[in-house]
Every structure is written in structure tokens, then in C-alpha cells.
Amino acid sequence: MMSIIFSFMGLIMMNFMLNWEIRFWYMMLMSFFSLKFLNLEIWGNVFMCNLYCDNMSGILINLTFWISGLMLLASNYSVKVMNNKEVSFSFVVILLCMLVIMYFVSANLMYFYIFFEISLIPTLMLIIGWGYQPERLQAGMYMMLYTISASLPLLVSLLMLGYLYKSFNMLLIGYLNCVSLLYNVNVFWFLGIMMAFLVKLPMFSVHLWLPKAHVEAPIAGSMILAGVLLKLGGYGILRLLMVFFLNDTFVSKILMVLSLWGGIITMVICVGQSDIKSLIAYSSVGHMGIMLAGVLSKFMWGWEGGMLMMVSHGFCSSGLFCLANLIYEKFKSRSLYLYGGMLNMNSIMCLWWFLFCIGNMGAPPSINLISEIMLFCSMFMYSNMYLIIIILSVFLGGLYNLIMFISTQHGGLMNYMNSNCINNSSEYLLLFLHFYPMLFFIMNIGYLNKFFLF
């Protein structure tokens, strides 16, 4: 772990001396080196007392390295070829990757909070510095206001918990809870801890910053938002529920109903969307709503399915944003009404659109299917009434993905489209590196059994 941190510091200091390809291959190689974190023992490893890595944080560290490397590959045209401040861009990407990894390995509550908040700064720099539209300032303001306004109650709640347990070390507090079983927290304390993570997830009703940020962000910003930064909220919920045994059942029921209802509403919104990036962003809200409901059900299948949903959504949603960006770079438009007939123009890209659309709707053989089955089973075990919501989710998820695929691939060609829409090999490599882990992780699905055994 320490070798990774020191190598990151060296990469940041030597960033101006390295070319674009070396930075990309460094990130991809680090993702392979971080695979050793996936084979940790049940109790995990402790580094320097305040850093801790187990199977749950290990797979998210691997996801962070992988998506960060693909961010550089996806931005090859918009940043490197266009000579759009590539040194500053790679510095921001590497810094953001390091801050997110430090968040995942923090065992101290204060470090946990600090890295959770400070990761906003590079994200804001990506949106404002390399965004496409003038509204990117408003999108950045939305994101900062939503996140910071919910983070102050989290800070107060964590300080109160540290005072209660006389320690800020999450490992020690977890062991104390196993002995003393201090379950009791009131409603406001529970909401104070959870609200910042619900905004980051985001849960429906506090999600308005996400579609705005996705639409105005560059491709790298959309990839890191969908692939990694939304997982900060899910990881925070899982980690703190595991450490503190927060058990406010009444509030959990309300949050479950709100997240499931919000998932249905956002899926209906997806059906009527004309902006392709906005459609993919709203689908993220729907997926994370189902994930939150499964986690709050407190069943083991719900927790394991929620963890797998975060990983599968990270690859699938990031790949969909890459596909949307490839169309935008060629047609300079995000409107579904202006696409059509691309099957006749580029049949290979039609195959990639088909694979990512069926992955997004949870069809086999992607790991999205396993995660949705586990989440739906945990919700049905929690209450039989959720069967109606499960059926609606499956139907609407298939509907908006089918609409997105048909709108882009079928129909007549627009007059302004020409044969210049042929893709190069780096774009095919980008899509393959998104789809490969989403497909072949299903061969090692037993890895999930090691997440929450302790």
C-alpha cells in the first residue's frame, strides 16, 4: 500500500516530464498490481495504524485505477489531440485517483471525512476546466452546494461518535461494538451520518446535481463521476453501517421506500429523455436507488448485491458515457432525435451499443444480472409488497435501454451524416477494456462471499 502511495507522489511530481501514453500505462499497470488487494484475508491488512484495506475496499481501489487509466484513453482526442492543457488535465486525474484511493483505505474517521470532502476539488476542476458548455459553472455550483450542505451534519455526527467511543479508529470501534453492542442512535443522528452519503450516491430527491454535472462535464468527468465517485457514497454507507451497527429501522424503511419510488420515477424520466448523456445519468440514479434499498434491507444478499451493483455499474455506465462521447465528437450533438441509422454506417459500433445496453438492463452474461437478482431477492424477502416495484423496475429498465438502442442504431440516416464516422483502434480498445471486466468477473463470482464475513 505504501509503495502505491509513494509511486503516486513521484508520478505527480514528474507529471510534466512524462508523455501521455506513459501516464495511461502507469494507471493500467497499477490496476493489475492492486489485484493483490482482492486476495486479502477476511480481516484485511492494516498499514501505519490509520490505513486499512480489506476485500470490500480492495475491489473499489482496483476499479478506481482501471477507470482512471481509461479516462486518459477516452480523453485522447479532446485533450491531447486538441492540445487542451494536457499536463494540467493528467495532474488533476492522477490527484483525484490518489485522493479517492486514500478515502477507500482510511481507517480513521477524520481521514475518512477529509478525503471524502477533498475529492470534490479535482472533480470541480475537471467540470469547470474541461467542460463543454457555459452552464458548467452552474453544474459545479450545484454539486458543491448539495455535497457541502450535507457534509456538516456528517462531521458533527462523526465527532459525537468519536467522543462516545473515545476513539476515531473504525477497526477498534467495530471490535468494541461486537462486544458491547451499542446499537442505539436516534433519528437525527442516523440521518446526520447517512445524509452526506445519500447525496453522493445519490438518492432520489437529492439527486438534482448529478444529471447537471454529467451533462456539462467532459468525458473524463462523466466517467469518474459514474464509475468511481458515486461509489464513495455507497462505500461510506456500507462501511459505517458495518462499524457502528446503525439500526434505526423506522428511518430505514422510509429511505427504502423513497429510494425505490425514486428509482421508478427516474426510469420513467429516462424513457422521455432526448439528451443521451442525461438519459445515462438518470439511469445511474435508478440503479443506485435499487442498490440502496438492497443495502438497507440488512440481508447479506442485499449487501453483497449492492457491492456487486456498484462494481458492475462503474464499468457499464462509464462505457455508455464513452459511447455517447464518441457520437458527440463526430456529430457535435447529444440529441437522440438527430441520431439514427448508425447501423448502416458503422455496424461494429452497433455491436458495442447492443452489448452495453443489454448490460445496463441486467441481461446475461454480464455481472449486472447477478447483482440485480441478489438485490431483488433481498427486497422480496424484506417485504412481499416490493414485488410490484421489482416488476416495474425490470420492465422500465428494459424499455429505456431499448429506446436508446433503437434511437441511435435504427431508422433513416440524416443528410449531414457521412462516411467520416469510422472509429479508430484506440476507441475500440477503450470499449473493450470497459466490457471485458464486466463480462469475465462473473467467472469469479464466489469472491463476493468474502466481503462481509467478519
N, C-alpha and C positions, 0 to 999 in steps of 0.2 A: 504493500500500500504506500509506504513512504517513498519507494522508488518511483512510483507513478506520480506522486505529488512533486517530487524534485525534478523529474523529467518535464513535467508541465511548466514549472518555473523556468527551466532552461529554454523550453520552446518559446515561451512568451518573450524572454529577453533576446533570443536570437531570431525573432519573427521577421524582422526586416531583412535578414540575410538569407532566408530560405525562400525557395520558389514555391509556387502554388502546389505542384504535384507532391513535393516532399511533405508539406503540411497535410495533404489529403492522405498519403500513405502512412504517415505517422498515426493519424487518428484510427485508420483501419487496423493497423498492427496492434495498437493499444487495445482495441476491442478484442482481438484474439488473445493478447496477454491477460486480459481481465477475465477470460473464461475460467481461470483457476478459482475465481470467487464463487463460481457456480458449484464447486465441489467441496465447499466448506462443511465442517461437521455441523450437527444440529445447533450447537451453542454459538457458532460463529467464532470469529477471531477479534481480539482487541489489540489496537495499536495506540501507543502513547496515551493510554488511560481514557482519552476522550474521543477516540475514533474506534468505531465498531462496524464490522461487516459480517453479515450472515447471508443466507441464500436469498432472502427477500430483497435486500439492498444490492446483492451481487448481480442479479439479473437486470436490475434497473441501471446499474453502472455500465454493464455491457451494452444495454440499449442506448445509453447516453453517448458512449464512444461511437457506436455504429451510426447513429443519426447525425452526430456532429461531423463525422467524415463525409457522409452523404450530402450534408449541407454545402460543403465546399465543392463537391462534384456537381450539384444541382446549380450552383451559382457561377459555374464556369463561364457562361455566356454573359449574364447580366452584370457580373463584377469584373472578371478577368479580361474577357474579350473587349468589353466596353471601357476598360481601364477606369473603373469606378471605385477608386480608393481601395485597392485590393489588400494592401498591407493592413490598413485600419480594420477592414472587414474581417480578415483572418484573426487579427488580435482579439476582436470582440467575440468571435466564435469560440476561440480557444479559452478565453477568460470565462465565458458563460459555461462552457463544458466543465471547467475546473470547479466553479462555484457550485454547480448542480451536483457534482460528484462529492464534494465536501458536505453538502446537505445530506446526501444519502448515507454517508458514513459517520455522521455526528452522533455521538452518544450523550453529549452534554446538552441539556435543554436550551441553554443560552446560545451555544453554537448552532444548534438546530434552528432556532428562531432567526439568528443573524443571517445565516446562509439562505434561509427561505426568503428573507426580505431583500437581501442584496442581489439576488439573481434577477430582480426586476430591472436593475440599472442597465446591464448589457442588452436585455430584451428591448427596453425602451430605445436604446441607441440603435438597434437593428431596425426598429419600425420607423423611427424618425430619420435616421441617416440614409437608409436604402429603400424606403417605401416609394411607391409609385405615384400616389395621389396627394393633393394638398390636404385632404382630410386626415392624413396620418398623425398630425398634431392632436386632433380631437380624439383619435383612437388611442394614442398614448396617454392622454389625459384620462380617458375612461378607465383604462387599465390601472393606472396609478391610483385613482380615487377609489375604485372598488377594492383594490387589494390593501391599500394602506388604511382605509377606514375600518376594515375588518381585522387588521393585524394588531391594533392596540389592545382590544379585549383579549387576544391570544397572549400577548406579552404579560398582561396583568394576571391572567389565569395561570400561566406557567410560573410566574414568581410566587403566586399563592401556593401552588403545588410544591415548589421547591422549599418554601418555608414550612409546609406541613410535614414533608418527609425529611427535612434537614439535609437535603442533597439535591443536586441537579443532574446526577448521573442516572440515565434511564435504565441501565442494567441493574444498578443497585436498587432502584425504586421497584423495578419489576420483581426482584427477588423478595423484597420486603412485602410486596403485595401478595406474593404466593404464600407468605407465612401469616400475615395479619389480615388479609382480605378486606382492605379498606375500600369498600365499594361506593360509599355514599357521597354523591355530589348533587348539588341542587340544579335546577333548570338553567339558571343564568350562568353558572359555572360551566356546565356542559356545553351550552351554546357559545360561550366565550372561547372555549378551546376549539370547537368544531367550525365556527363560522369562517375563519380565515381559510381553512382548507376547503370548505364548501364553495367559497368564492373562487378559489384557484382551480377547483375540479373541472368545470363549475356546475353547481346545481341550478336547476331551473328557478327563476325569479332573481338570481344574482348572476346571470349569465350574459347580460347585455353587452359587456365589454368584449366578449370573445369573438362574435361574428365581425364586429367592427375592427378588432385588431387583426383578424385573419385577412379580411378584405384589403386592408391598407398595408399589410406587411409584405416585404419581399418574399421570394420563395423560401429562403433560408429561415426567415422569421416564422412563416407558416409551418415549416417542418419542425422547428424546435418547439413551437407552441403546441402543436398536435402530438408530436412524438414524445416529448420529454416533460415540458413544463406543466402540462395538465396532470402528469403523474406525480408532481410534487404534492398536490392536494390529496390524491388517493393514498400515497405512501404515508403522508402525515396522519391521515385518519387511521390507517391500519396500525401504524407504529404506536400512536398514543392510546388507541383503544386496547392494544395489546399490553402496554406498560401499566396504564392506570385502571384498567378494568372499568371504564366509564359505563354505567349501566342505567342511564335514565331512560326507562322503557317507554314512557309516555311521549317524550320528545322524539325518540327513535321512530315510533310509529307514525308521527306526523311527518317527519322527514322522509320516511319511506313512501308514504302516500304522495307527498309533494314531488319527490323525485320521479316516481313512476308516472304520475299525471303529467309532469313537465316533459318526460320523455315522449309520451304520446303526442303532446301539443307540438313539440319541436319536430317530430316526424311528419305531422300534418303540414307544418310550415315548410319543411323540405320539399313536399310534393308541389307546392306552389311557387318555389323559388325560380328565378330566372338567372341569377348570378351564380355561376358554378362554384366559386370559392365560398360564397355564403351558404350554399347548399351543403358542402362538405363540412363547414364549420358547425352548422346546426345539427348535422348528423352526429358530430362529436358530443354535443350536449345530450342527445338522446342516448348514446352508448354509455356515457358516464353516469347518467341517471339510473340506468339499469344496474350498472356496476355498484353504485352507492346503495341501492335497495338490497342487493345481494349481501353486501358487507354488513349493513345494519340488521339483517336478519339474524346475525350471530351464529349461523350454521357454518361448519367447517367448509362445506361445499361452496357456500356463498363467498367466504374469504378467499379460497383457492381460485374460484371462478373469477372473482374481482381482480385478483392479481394477474391471472392469465388474460383477462379482458384488457387490462392496461398495456400489457406487452403486445398483444395482437393488434390493438387499436393504434399503438405507436407506429407499427410498421405499415398497416393498411391505410390509415388516414394520411400519413406522410407521403405514401406512394400516390394517393389520389391527388394530393396537392401538387406533386411533381407532374402528373399527367395534365392537370389543369394549367400549370405554368407552361408546359410545352406547347399547348394550344395557344395560350395568351401571347407567347413570344412570336408566334407565326401569324396570328390573326389580329393581335392588338385589341382583343375584346374578350370579356368574360361572360357575355350573354349567351345563354343556351339557344335563344331564338336565331342567332347568327351562325350557329354551327349546323351541321347536317351533312349526310352523305360521305363522311370521312372513311367509311368502309370501302368505298370505291377508290379513294385516293391513297390510303395507306392501310392496308389490311393487317400489317404486323402490329401497328398501334391499336387496331381494333381488338386484337387478341389480348393486349395488356389491359385495355379498358375492361374487357369482359372478366379477366381474372381478378382485378381489383374490385370490381363491382360485386361479383359473387362473394369475394372475401368480406366485403363491407356488410353484406346482408347475412353473413354467417352460414354460407353454404360450404359443403365439403369440397376439397380436403384441407382447408385452412384451419388454423387453431382457433379462429373466431367461432367456429361451430362448437368446439368443446367448451369454450368459455361461456357461450350463451346457454348451452344445455345445463351446465352446472349452476349458473345464476337463476335460470328459470325453475330448476328443481328446488333450489333453496327458497325461492319466493313462494312456490306452491306448497312446500312443507310449512312455511310460516303461516299462510292463510290460503284456503281454497278460493277465496274471492279474487285473488290475484290472477286466476286462470284467464279471466276476461282480458286483463291488461296484457298478459303474455301473448294471447292470440292476436290482439291488436298490434302489438309490437312486431311480431313476426310478419304480419300482413303488410303493415306500413313500411317496415324496413325493406322488404322486397319490392314494394311499389316505387319508392322514390329512387332506389338504385336502378330499377328497370327504366324509369323515366329518364334518368341521367344517361344511361347507356343508349337508349333509343334516340334521344335528342341529339347526341353527338355523332352517332355512327350511321343512323338510317335517315332516309329522306333524300331530298334533292340537293345537289351541290349549289352553293351560292356562286354568283357570277365572278366575284372577286377572288375566289379560290383558284389556285394554280398548282403546278407541279413542284413548286418550291417547298412543299411541306414534307420532304423526305427527311427523316431523322438520322443523326449520326450515331456512331457506335457508343460514344460516352453516354448518350441518353438511354440507349438500350441497357447499358451496364448499370446505370442508375436505377432503372425499374427492376432489373433482375436482382440487384442487391437488396431491394425492398421486399421482393416477393419470396426470395429463397428462404430467409429465416422464418417467414410467416407460414411457409409450406412445410419445411422439414422439422420444425420444432415439435410437430405432432408425433414424431417418431420417438421423442424423449419426454412424453407427457407425464411419466411417473416422477419426474423431477418435482412436480407440484407437491407430492406427498411430504417433502422435506421442508416446506415453507413454515408451517405453523405447528410443528410437533412439540415445540417447547412451550 
